[in-house]
Amino acid sequence: MSNGSSIPQCLLLPLTDTRVLQLWHFWLFRGISLAALLGNSLINTSTACDQHPHTPRYFFLLSLSLLDLGCISTTVPKSKANSLWDSRDISYTACAAPIFFLHFFLVAEFYFLTIMSYDRYMAICKPLHYGSLLGSRACVHMAAAAWGAGFLTALLHTANTFSLPLCRGNAVEQFFCEIPQFLKLSRSHSYLREVGLFVIAVCVTFGCFVFIVGSYVQIFRAVLRIPSEQRCHKAFSTCLPHLAMLSLFVSTSAFAYLKPPTISSPPLDLVVSVLYSVVPPAVNPLICSLRNQEL
């Protein structure tokens, strides 16, 4: 097989070969996707319709919930259909859409989490300048930058991945189409461009991570200087949901894409992929609502 055009079909990894377990998997993923749809839709409705939460914080939360809906809608439907109909097939060209959209949603979500750390920093450390520096225009510009950066990154990675020749069969060791699994099917010397793009992405991600850590160092220093215990508790409460979502997203995504090849295996890759692509969209609305009575 010289290139991808000679491969009409790819085979996705089944979660199980037992028919009863396949049906259990279908209903489990159906329940998780419905929970994510309900939770994120409630956040969207509350943020868009209520009068009070028209602030930068809730504007970014609205964008984050839309990205979560997109993420779970990219990975789960095909897996549910395969389990329901006992199928593994997906066309080679049909893999391009989920790879592009999943990468787009994940990258944009990380940028929004970075922006939200800046929002928390301004609200707690520079409250007098919060309204002037985070006005409507500034929020729209930051959101557009996050969406645009996600789109451009996904486009580059997807185009480069599908320009690589495949020479190791058509069995994708994942329940959805994913770039690392396609790289395993290509020649070892052919994906140097993708490695270069990956290195650039890691550098940008590390820069954002350093910015987030620096922001929270300043936030914690400011909070610990607050004399009132009630105000100190309120400040921590506004940061905890964001920290929980950020920790869940970064830990699972970093392990999925940066783990050594020596510990990689189909069962482990399967568990990790569920943790970073399926669990956060369902859990994030719960995290947001636990300490936020306005939602």
One Martini backbone bead per residue (centre of mass of N, CA, C, O) as a GRO file, in nm:
protein
  295
    1MET     BB    1   0.089   0.040   0.029
    2SER     BB    2   0.153   0.369  -0.065
    3ASN     BB    3  -0.130   0.501   0.013
    4GLY     BB    4  -0.435   0.623   0.117
    5SER     BB    5  -0.596   0.585  -0.162
    6SER     BB    6  -0.575   0.249  -0.133
    7ILE     BB    7  -0.771   0.299   0.128
    8PRO     BB    8  -1.109   0.272   0.173
    9GLN     BB    9  -1.068   0.136   0.465
   10CYS     BB   10  -1.117   0.144   0.814
   11LEU     BB   11  -1.032   0.005   1.142
   12LEU     BB   12  -1.176   0.007   1.434
   13LEU     BB   13  -1.170  -0.026   1.769
   14PRO     BB   14  -1.305  -0.250   1.969
   15LEU     BB   15  -1.413  -0.270   2.295
   16THR     BB   16  -1.560  -0.543   2.208
   17ASP     BB   17  -1.662  -0.892   2.114
   18THR     BB   18  -1.909  -0.885   2.289
   19ARG     BB   19  -2.236  -0.836   2.246
   20VAL     BB   20  -2.332  -0.747   2.526
   21LEU     BB   21  -2.101  -0.536   2.571
   22GLN     BB   22  -2.171  -0.363   2.329
   23LEU     BB   23  -2.448  -0.271   2.443
   24TRP     BB   24  -2.336  -0.148   2.700
   25HIS     BB   25  -2.162   0.059   2.557
   26PHE     BB   26  -2.388   0.207   2.414
   27TRP     BB   27  -2.544   0.296   2.677
   28LEU     BB   28  -2.312   0.439   2.814
   29PHE     BB   29  -2.251   0.651   2.589
   30ARG     BB   30  -2.536   0.759   2.581
   31GLY     BB   31  -2.544   0.867   2.871
   32ILE     BB   32  -2.299   1.055   2.852
   33SER     BB   33  -2.399   1.228   2.612
   34LEU     BB   34  -2.661   1.325   2.751
   35ALA     BB   35  -2.525   1.461   2.991
   36ALA     BB   36  -2.359   1.660   2.824
   37LEU     BB   37  -2.595   1.790   2.674
   38LEU     BB   38  -2.755   1.888   2.919
   39GLY     BB   39  -2.539   2.047   3.077
   40ASN     BB   40  -2.444   2.240   2.844
   41SER     BB   41  -2.726   2.349   2.772
   42LEU     BB   42  -2.781   2.484   3.045
   43ILE     BB   43  -2.545   2.677   3.033
   44ASN     BB   44  -2.623   2.818   2.771
   45THR     BB   45  -2.903   2.915   2.860
   46SER     BB   46  -2.820   3.071   3.117
   47THR     BB   47  -2.611   3.262   2.977
   48ALA     BB   48  -2.801   3.378   2.741
   49CYS     BB   49  -3.072   3.462   2.920
   50ASP     BB   50  -2.956   3.580   3.151
   51GLN     BB   51  -2.865   3.883   3.307
   52HIS     BB   52  -2.618   3.844   3.506
   53PRO     BB   53  -2.400   3.648   3.330
   54HIS     BB   54  -2.273   3.918   3.165
   55THR     BB   55  -1.962   3.809   3.163
   56PRO     BB   56  -1.656   3.700   3.090
   57ARG     BB   57  -1.676   3.434   3.241
   58TYR     BB   58  -1.947   3.339   3.090
   59PHE     BB   59  -1.848   3.367   2.803
   60PHE     BB   60  -1.623   3.148   2.828
   61LEU     BB   61  -1.810   2.921   2.930
   62LEU     BB   62  -1.979   2.903   2.676
   63SER     BB   63  -1.748   2.822   2.486
   64LEU     BB   64  -1.666   2.566   2.643
   65SER     BB   65  -1.937   2.413   2.610
   66LEU     BB   66  -1.930   2.403   2.301
   67LEU     BB   67  -1.667   2.237   2.285
   68ASP     BB   68  -1.770   1.992   2.441
   69LEU     BB   69  -1.993   1.918   2.244
   70GLY     BB   70  -1.806   1.878   2.000
   71CYS     BB   71  -1.622   1.658   2.115
   72ILE     BB   72  -1.840   1.434   2.180
   73SER     BB   73  -1.963   1.447   1.880
   74THR     BB   74  -1.697   1.320   1.744
   75THR     BB   75  -1.651   1.033   1.909
   76VAL     BB   76  -1.927   0.876   1.991
   77PRO     BB   77  -2.127   0.805   1.753
   78LYS     BB   78  -1.953   0.591   1.600
   79SER     BB   79  -1.917   0.401   1.841
   80LYS     BB   80  -2.215   0.340   1.885
   81ALA     BB   81  -2.273   0.226   1.602
   82ASN     BB   82  -2.067  -0.007   1.613
   83SER     BB   83  -2.194  -0.148   1.862
   84LEU     BB   84  -2.484  -0.185   1.754
   85TRP     BB   85  -2.376  -0.316   1.452
   86ASP     BB   86  -2.110  -0.466   1.456
   87SER     BB   87  -1.875  -0.252   1.371
   88ARG     BB   88  -1.556  -0.093   1.204
   89ASP     BB   89  -1.612   0.082   0.970
   90ILE     BB   90  -1.424   0.341   0.784
   91SER     BB   91  -1.350   0.576   0.589
   92TYR     BB   92  -1.069   0.738   0.510
   93THR     BB   93  -1.203   1.022   0.455
   94ALA     BB   94  -1.389   1.020   0.719
   95CYS     BB   95  -1.143   1.073   0.921
   96ALA     BB   96  -1.089   1.378   0.881
   97ALA     BB   97  -1.315   1.513   1.044
   98PRO     BB   98  -1.259   1.409   1.337
   99ILE     BB   99  -0.967   1.504   1.346
  100PHE     BB  100  -1.018   1.802   1.306
  101PHE     BB  101  -1.236   1.859   1.528
  102LEU     BB  102  -1.088   1.751   1.773
  103HIS     BB  103  -0.843   1.937   1.751
  104PHE     BB  104  -0.996   2.199   1.755
  105PHE     BB  105  -1.141   2.169   2.032
  106LEU     BB  106  -0.891   2.114   2.212
  107VAL     BB  107  -0.724   2.366   2.150
  108ALA     BB  108  -0.941   2.579   2.214
  109GLU     BB  109  -0.986   2.490   2.508
  110PHE     BB  110  -0.704   2.556   2.613
  111TYR     BB  111  -0.717   2.858   2.545
  112PHE     BB  112  -0.964   2.915   2.726
  113LEU     BB  113  -0.829   2.829   2.990
  114THR     BB  114  -0.615   3.048   2.973
  115ILE     BB  115  -0.807   3.292   2.967
  116MET     BB  116  -0.948   3.225   3.242
  117SER     BB  117  -0.694   3.278   3.412
  118TYR     BB  118  -0.683   3.579   3.340
  119ASP     BB  119  -0.960   3.650   3.448
  120ARG     BB  120  -0.897   3.572   3.744
  121TYR     BB  121  -0.658   3.760   3.782
  122MET     BB  122  -0.810   4.029   3.731
  123ALA     BB  123  -1.039   3.991   3.948
  124ILE     BB  124  -0.830   3.963   4.201
  125CYS     BB  125  -0.567   4.155   4.140
  126LYS     BB  126  -0.741   4.373   3.924
  127PRO     BB  127  -1.041   4.499   3.981
  128LEU     BB  128  -1.023   4.802   3.874
  129HIS     BB  129  -0.937   4.686   3.564
  130TYR     BB  130  -1.143   4.478   3.460
  131GLY     BB  131  -1.350   4.639   3.283
  132SER     BB  132  -1.134   4.773   3.086
  133LEU     BB  133  -0.964   4.502   2.997
  134LEU     BB  134  -1.260   4.322   2.996
  135GLY     BB  135  -1.427   4.380   2.759
  136SER     BB  136  -1.613   4.301   2.495
  137ARG     BB  137  -1.391   4.333   2.279
  138ALA     BB  138  -1.169   4.166   2.421
  139CYS     BB  139  -1.329   3.901   2.437
  140VAL     BB  140  -1.375   3.863   2.135
  141HIS     BB  141  -1.077   3.859   2.053
  142MET     BB  142  -0.991   3.614   2.227
  143ALA     BB  143  -1.196   3.415   2.112
  144ALA     BB  144  -1.108   3.438   1.816
  145ALA     BB  145  -0.818   3.343   1.867
  146ALA     BB  146  -0.889   3.061   1.973
  147TRP     BB  147  -1.052   2.960   1.731
  148GLY     BB  148  -0.834   3.021   1.514
  149ALA     BB  149  -0.603   2.850   1.632
  150GLY     BB  150  -0.755   2.582   1.625
  151PHE     BB  151  -0.810   2.576   1.320
  152LEU     BB  152  -0.518   2.595   1.217
  153THR     BB  153  -0.400   2.352   1.366
  154ALA     BB  154  -0.596   2.138   1.254
  155LEU     BB  155  -0.535   2.183   0.954
  156LEU     BB  156  -0.234   2.114   0.956
  157HIS     BB  157  -0.249   1.829   1.082
  158THR     BB  158  -0.450   1.701   0.885
  159ALA     BB  159  -0.304   1.753   0.617
  160ASN     BB  160  -0.041   1.609   0.699
  161THR     BB  161  -0.153   1.328   0.773
  162PHE     BB  162  -0.299   1.285   0.475
  163SER     BB  163   0.002   1.292   0.325
  164LEU     BB  164   0.068   1.022   0.433
  165PRO     BB  165   0.194   0.717   0.394
  166LEU     BB  166   0.059   0.392   0.402
  167CYS     BB  167   0.214   0.060   0.533
  168ARG     BB  168   0.035  -0.076   0.805
  169GLY     BB  169  -0.242  -0.077   0.717
  170ASN     BB  170  -0.607  -0.026   0.860
  171ALA     BB  171  -0.566  -0.047   1.178
  172VAL     BB  172  -0.716   0.132   1.429
  173GLU     BB  173  -0.613   0.175   1.777
  174GLN     BB  174  -0.921   0.300   1.794
  175PHE     BB  175  -1.259   0.434   1.839
  176PHE     BB  176  -1.116   0.670   1.685
  177CYS     BB  177  -0.989   0.918   1.504
  178GLU     BB  178  -0.623   0.953   1.528
  179ILE     BB  179  -0.317   1.072   1.482
  180PRO     BB  180  -0.124   0.867   1.629
  181GLN     BB  181  -0.248   0.616   1.478
  182PHE     BB  182  -0.167   0.708   1.189
  183LEU     BB  183   0.141   0.721   1.236
  184LYS     BB  184   0.172   0.409   1.278
  185LEU     BB  185   0.093   0.357   0.957
  186SER     BB  186   0.346   0.496   0.880
  187ARG     BB  187   0.632   0.589   0.790
  188SER     BB  188   0.899   0.680   0.984
  189HIS     BB  189   1.014   0.905   0.759
  190SER     BB  190   0.726   1.067   0.693
  191TYR     BB  191   0.664   1.230   0.994
  192LEU     BB  192   0.846   1.491   1.039
  193ARG     BB  193   0.642   1.720   1.004
  194GLU     BB  194   0.460   1.636   1.240
  195VAL     BB  195   0.677   1.658   1.453
  196GLY     BB  196   0.727   1.960   1.411
  197LEU     BB  197   0.437   2.048   1.484
  198PHE     BB  198   0.440   1.918   1.764
  199VAL     BB  199   0.668   2.085   1.886
  200ILE     BB  200   0.530   2.357   1.853
  201ALA     BB  201   0.280   2.285   2.022
  202VAL     BB  202   0.434   2.227   2.285
  203CYS     BB  203   0.556   2.509   2.320
  204VAL     BB  204   0.288   2.664   2.334
  205THR     BB  205   0.167   2.500   2.566
  206PHE     BB  206   0.390   2.565   2.769
  207GLY     BB  207   0.344   2.869   2.768
  208CYS     BB  208   0.053   2.853   2.877
  209PHE     BB  209   0.121   2.700   3.136
  210VAL     BB  210   0.304   2.918   3.256
  211PHE     BB  211   0.085   3.135   3.262
  212ILE     BB  212  -0.106   2.986   3.453
  213VAL     BB  213   0.085   2.951   3.690
  214GLY     BB  214   0.149   3.253   3.727
  215SER     BB  215  -0.141   3.342   3.783
  216TYR     BB  216  -0.185   3.157   4.041
  217VAL     BB  217   0.037   3.270   4.210
  218GLN     BB  218  -0.088   3.556   4.225
  219ILE     BB  219  -0.361   3.471   4.338
  220PHE     BB  220  -0.265   3.335   4.603
  221ARG     BB  221  -0.121   3.582   4.715
  222ALA     BB  222  -0.375   3.764   4.721
  223VAL     BB  223  -0.562   3.583   4.895
  224LEU     BB  224  -0.371   3.560   5.152
  225ARG     BB  225  -0.413   3.889   5.200
  226ILE     BB  226  -0.694   3.853   5.286
  227PRO     BB  227  -0.862   3.927   5.578
  228SER     BB  228  -1.119   3.799   5.487
  229GLU     BB  229  -1.258   3.488   5.501
  230GLN     BB  230  -1.499   3.516   5.307
  231ARG     BB  231  -1.341   3.637   5.065
  232CYS     BB  232  -1.137   3.411   5.042
  233HIS     BB  233  -1.344   3.187   4.981
  234LYS     BB  234  -1.464   3.321   4.726
  235ALA     BB  235  -1.204   3.327   4.559
  236PHE     BB  236  -1.156   3.021   4.559
  237SER     BB  237  -1.433   2.941   4.432
  238THR     BB  238  -1.374   3.076   4.146
  239CYS     BB  239  -1.115   2.876   4.090
  240LEU     BB  240  -1.180   2.570   4.126
  241PRO     BB  241  -1.328   2.493   3.861
  242HIS     BB  242  -1.095   2.569   3.672
  243LEU     BB  243  -0.881   2.381   3.801
  244ALA     BB  244  -1.034   2.116   3.753
  245MET     BB  245  -1.059   2.132   3.444
  246LEU     BB  246  -0.757   2.171   3.387
  247SER     BB  247  -0.649   1.912   3.519
  248LEU     BB  248  -0.811   1.709   3.353
  249PHE     BB  249  -0.717   1.798   3.072
  250VAL     BB  250  -0.403   1.797   3.097
  251SER     BB  251  -0.348   1.514   3.210
  252THR     BB  252  -0.486   1.343   2.983
  253SER     BB  253  -0.359   1.474   2.728
  254ALA     BB  254  -0.060   1.443   2.800
  255PHE     BB  255  -0.065   1.133   2.824
  256ALA     BB  256  -0.174   1.070   2.537
  257TYR     BB  257   0.072   1.243   2.373
  258LEU     BB  258   0.346   1.186   2.587
  259LYS     BB  259   0.374   0.902   2.604
  260PRO     BB  260   0.556   0.638   2.593
  261PRO     BB  261   0.582   0.377   2.368
  262THR     BB  262   0.648   0.147   2.583
  263ILE     BB  263   0.341   0.192   2.729
  264SER     BB  264   0.189   0.125   2.483
  265SER     BB  265  -0.161   0.028   2.446
  266PRO     BB  266  -0.476  -0.037   2.360
  267PRO     BB  267  -0.608  -0.027   2.646
  268LEU     BB  268  -0.470   0.235   2.741
  269ASP     BB  269  -0.553   0.419   2.504
  270LEU     BB  270  -0.855   0.385   2.556
  271VAL     BB  271  -0.875   0.504   2.840
  272VAL     BB  272  -0.743   0.780   2.781
  273SER     BB  273  -0.940   0.872   2.557
  274VAL     BB  274  -1.188   0.880   2.740
  275LEU     BB  275  -1.073   1.087   2.950
  276TYR     BB  276  -1.022   1.332   2.723
  277SER     BB  277  -1.305   1.304   2.526
  278VAL     BB  278  -1.559   1.219   2.733
  279VAL     BB  279  -1.553   1.312   3.033
  280PRO     BB  280  -1.528   1.629   3.042
  281PRO     BB  281  -1.805   1.709   2.902
  282ALA     BB  282  -1.969   1.570   3.148
  283VAL     BB  283  -1.819   1.711   3.407
  284ASN     BB  284  -1.798   2.023   3.378
  285PRO     BB  285  -2.088   2.112   3.455
  286LEU     BB  286  -2.067   2.004   3.746
  287ILE     BB  287  -1.827   2.177   3.836
  288CYS     BB  288  -1.963   2.456   3.782
  289SER     BB  289  -2.227   2.407   3.975
  290LEU     BB  290  -2.123   2.348   4.267
  291ARG     BB  291  -1.999   2.676   4.298
  292ASN     BB  292  -2.269   2.784   4.126
  293GLN     BB  293  -2.576   2.935   4.173
  294GLU     BB  294  -2.629   3.075   3.887
  295LEU     BB  295  -2.648   2.769   3.744
   0.00000   0.00000   0.00000
